[in-house]
Amino acid sequence: MRSLTRTLSMFALTVALSAPILIGGCSGGGYHRSYDPYYNDYHVWNNDEVVYYNRWEHDTHRDHVDFGKRKADDQKEYWNWRHSQH
């Protein structure tokens, strides 16, 4: 009986300590913060930022490329455009 109680206690502790990590990982939803070195600020790269980025690609007649894979000059041009949109 003591062994079963100890096993259940360890299981409960493991679940309790793992829950925030599992839940936090799921709630991230694929967004991250992106640093804008030209304006020294951060942008949350979420669905809203993706909309702006897609609009910038469309307006500037560019093929779609993930932002992180763009050349530094293109990233700078995007941030300049992005800050002009507020």
PyMOL commands that set and color helices and strands:
alter all, ss='L'
color gray80, all
select helices_A, chain A and resi 2-27+47-59+67-69+72-83
alter helices_A, ss='H'
color red, helices_A
select strands_A, chain A and resi 32-36+41-45
alter strands_A, ss='S'
color yellow, strands_A
deselect
rebuild
show_as cartoon
